[in-house]
Amino acid sequence: MGMLPGTMLYVNAGNELSKVNRLEELISLEVVISLAALALVPFLIQWGTRQFQLRKAA
């Protein structure tokens, strides 16, 4: 994962988590999206890199 996108995702997730004052707020849309992006983006980057390499080799 690139440094800039990864850093931006970590900062955003940390920012959203810092706003949580109660346990119920962990399930807010902003927190869920931030954590989901943090989990999914590395896989998407890996998939995109693999697709690029396959097209380049063909």
N, C-alpha and C positions, 0 to 999 in steps of 0.2 A: 504494500500500500504506500502511496506517495506520502511524503512528509506533510505537505500543505493540506491535502484533503483530510488526512488522518488527524492532524492537529485541529483543524476546524471542527471535525466531528467530536473530538474529545472535549474541546472547549464548549461547544454547544450542549453536549450531554451534561457536562459539569454545571453549566449555567442553569439548565432546566432542573437538575437535581437539587441545586442550592435553593430553589424556590419552594421545595417541598417542605411543608410544616407539619403535615399530618399524613398518616399512612394511606389514607384514601386518595391523597393527591398524587401518589405514585402511579395511579392508573389514569392520569390525565392524558389527553391526546398528545400534548407537546412532549411529555416525558416518554411515552410509548414510541412515538415517531423518532425521537432522538436516539433512544436505545436500539430501536430496530435498524436505523440507518447505520449506527456504529457496528452492528453485527453483520449487516448485509453488504455494505460497500466493499469490504475486502474480497468477498466472493464474486461480486460483480466485476471488480477490476481484474481479478484472476481470469474470469470467464472471457472478458473483453480482450485481454492480452492473448489468451489462447486462440480466440477467433481471429485476431489480427495475424498471429503467426501462421495459422492454417491457411488463410487467404494469401499470405505472402509466399508460402511454400508452393502453392498451387499454380 
